[in-house]
Amino acid sequence: MRTLGLVAAACVALAAPVAQAQEFLDSQKIIQQLLPQNTGPVVRSMNGAVKRGINIQGQLPMEVDLPKVSMTINFELDSVKLTADGMLALRSLAKALWDPQMANMSFQVAGHTDGRGDPTYNQQLSERRAQAVIDHLVNFYEVPRMMLVPTGYGVSRPMDPTNLLNPLNRRVEIINVQPLS
């Protein structure tokens, strides 16, 4: 009888889904991915303080290849409310953004969704989630709002284009747009 109980318990344990802990990038890995790879000047000018004054708003063209980091920032289902894991992931991002190497840089906070649901709704949700990330970084870590630009891409740029329902497609990208300035 006891053996049968142990076998049943083992079967239940094997059948239960394995909980996977979210992997968080540490701030140094985030910094490495966000820094421009070339070491030369981005803007050629007689005066190093002069910039082209380009204001980066809206979606970037797909062909633009900029330093970026893709992060899983978890939200409650169909919501802009961050989960505890989402808040922990943003802690590392905030630490990276406060690094002196990131000073005077601008970043697009790009929200993405998977293919579930209405495309128009997903677009709006991705925009609201990008703004929620910025609001959290500003309110809890005092990251300067002027260095962050929210943009939503909805399902238009999936990580896994062969499976639009793949959870990997639900993400937030932080894109260093400073090289465009």
C-alpha positions as CSV (number, residue, x, y, z in Angstrom):
1,M,0.0,0.0,0.0
2,R,2.8,2.4,0.9
3,T,4.7,1.6,-2.3
4,L,1.5,2.4,-4.3
5,G,1.3,5.7,-2.6
6,L,4.9,6.6,-3.4
7,V,4.5,5.6,-7.0
8,A,1.3,7.7,-7.3
9,A,3.2,10.7,-5.7
10,A,6.1,10.3,-8.1
11,C,3.7,10.2,-11.1
12,V,2.0,13.4,-9.9
13,A,5.4,15.1,-9.4
14,L,6.5,14.1,-12.9
15,A,3.2,15.2,-14.4
16,A,3.3,18.6,-12.7
17,P,4.8,21.4,-14.9
18,V,8.3,22.3,-14.0
19,A,8.4,25.9,-12.7
20,Q,11.2,27.7,-14.5
21,A,12.8,30.6,-12.7
22,Q,13.2,33.7,-14.8
23,E,16.8,34.4,-15.8
24,F,17.8,38.0,-15.2
25,L,20.5,39.8,-17.0
26,D,22.9,41.5,-14.7
27,S,23.6,45.2,-15.2
28,Q,27.1,44.6,-16.7
29,K,25.7,42.3,-19.4
30,I,23.1,45.0,-20.2
31,I,25.7,47.7,-20.5
32,Q,27.9,45.5,-22.8
33,Q,24.9,44.9,-25.1
34,L,23.8,48.6,-25.1
35,L,27.2,50.2,-25.7
36,P,28.0,51.1,-29.4
37,Q,30.6,48.6,-30.6
38,N,32.6,51.1,-32.6
39,T,35.0,53.2,-30.5
40,G,35.2,56.2,-32.9
41,P,33.1,59.3,-32.7
42,V,29.5,58.9,-33.7
43,V,29.1,62.5,-34.7
44,R,31.8,64.3,-36.7
45,S,32.0,67.8,-35.5
46,M,34.5,70.5,-34.6
47,N,32.7,70.8,-31.3
48,G,32.2,67.6,-29.4
49,A,29.1,69.0,-27.7
50,V,27.2,69.6,-31.0
51,K,24.8,66.9,-32.1
52,R,22.5,66.6,-35.1
53,G,19.5,67.2,-32.8
54,I,17.5,64.3,-34.2
55,N,14.5,63.5,-32.0
56,I,13.8,59.8,-32.1
57,Q,10.1,59.2,-31.9
58,G,8.0,56.2,-33.2
59,Q,9.1,53.0,-34.7
60,L,12.6,52.6,-36.1
61,P,13.1,51.1,-39.6
62,M,13.7,47.4,-39.5
63,E,17.0,47.8,-41.3
64,V,18.5,50.0,-38.6
65,D,21.0,47.9,-36.6
66,L,21.6,49.5,-33.2
67,P,22.9,48.2,-29.9
68,K,20.0,46.7,-28.0
69,V,19.1,44.2,-25.3
70,S,16.0,42.1,-25.3
71,M,14.5,41.5,-21.9
72,T,11.6,39.5,-20.6
73,I,9.6,42.0,-18.5
74,N,6.7,40.1,-17.1
75,F,3.3,41.8,-16.8
76,E,0.0,40.4,-15.4
77,L,-2.1,38.8,-18.1
78,D,-3.7,41.4,-20.5
79,S,-2.4,44.2,-18.3
80,V,0.3,46.8,-17.9
81,K,0.8,45.9,-14.2
82,L,4.3,44.5,-13.7
83,T,4.8,41.2,-11.9
84,A,7.4,40.8,-9.1
85,D,9.7,39.2,-11.7
86,G,9.2,42.1,-14.1
87,M,10.1,44.6,-11.3
88,L,13.3,42.6,-10.5
89,A,14.3,42.6,-14.2
90,L,13.9,46.4,-14.2
91,R,16.2,46.8,-11.2
92,S,19.1,45.5,-13.3
93,L,18.2,47.7,-16.2
94,A,18.0,50.8,-13.9
95,K,21.4,50.0,-12.5
96,A,22.8,49.7,-16.0
97,L,21.2,53.0,-17.1
98,W,22.8,54.8,-14.2
99,D,26.3,53.6,-15.2
100,P,28.5,56.5,-16.2
101,Q,29.1,54.9,-19.6
102,M,25.4,55.3,-20.4
103,A,25.4,59.1,-19.5
104,N,24.0,61.3,-22.3
105,M,22.6,58.4,-24.2
106,S,19.0,57.9,-25.4
107,F,17.1,54.6,-25.4
108,Q,14.0,53.4,-27.1
109,V,11.9,51.2,-24.8
110,A,10.2,49.0,-27.3
111,G,7.2,46.9,-26.3
112,H,6.3,43.7,-28.2
113,T,3.5,41.2,-28.0
114,D,2.8,37.7,-29.3
115,G,0.1,37.0,-31.9
116,R,-2.8,36.2,-29.5
117,G,-5.7,38.6,-29.9
118,D,-6.5,41.5,-32.1
119,P,-3.5,43.2,-33.8
120,T,-4.8,46.7,-33.0
121,Y,-5.3,45.8,-29.4
122,N,-1.8,44.2,-29.2
123,Q,-0.3,47.4,-30.7
124,Q,-1.9,49.5,-28.0
125,L,-1.0,47.1,-25.3
126,S,2.7,47.1,-26.4
127,E,2.7,50.9,-26.3
128,R,1.2,51.0,-22.8
129,R,3.6,48.4,-21.6
130,A,6.6,50.3,-22.9
131,Q,5.3,53.4,-21.1
132,A,4.8,51.3,-17.9
133,V,8.4,50.3,-18.0
134,I,9.5,53.9,-18.4
135,D,7.2,55.0,-15.6
136,H,8.6,52.3,-13.3
137,L,12.2,53.2,-14.1
138,V,11.5,56.9,-13.5
139,N,9.4,56.6,-10.4
140,F,11.3,53.9,-8.5
141,Y,14.9,54.4,-9.7
142,E,14.8,58.1,-10.8
143,V,16.1,57.3,-14.3
144,P,15.8,60.6,-16.2
145,R,12.7,60.4,-18.3
146,M,14.3,62.4,-21.1
147,M,16.7,59.5,-21.9
148,L,13.8,57.0,-22.5
149,V,11.4,57.0,-25.5
150,P,8.4,54.6,-25.5
151,T,7.4,52.7,-28.6
152,G,5.1,49.8,-29.3
153,Y,5.6,47.3,-32.0
154,G,2.8,45.0,-31.2
155,V,3.3,41.7,-33.0
156,S,5.0,43.3,-36.1
157,R,8.6,42.2,-35.1
158,P,8.4,38.8,-33.5
159,M,11.5,37.0,-32.2
160,D,10.0,33.8,-33.6
161,P,8.3,34.6,-36.8
162,T,7.5,30.9,-37.4
163,N,5.3,30.8,-34.3
164,L,3.6,34.1,-33.4
165,L,2.2,32.5,-30.2
166,N,5.7,31.8,-28.8
167,P,6.1,33.6,-25.5
168,L,9.5,34.8,-26.6
169,N,7.7,37.3,-28.8
170,R,6.4,39.0,-25.6
171,R,9.3,41.1,-24.6
172,V,10.7,44.6,-24.1
173,E,13.7,45.7,-26.0
174,I,15.9,48.5,-24.9
175,I,17.6,50.1,-28.0
176,N,20.4,52.6,-27.8
177,V,19.3,55.3,-30.3
178,Q,22.2,57.6,-29.5
179,P,24.2,56.5,-32.6
180,L,21.4,58.1,-34.7
181,S,21.8,61.5,-32.9
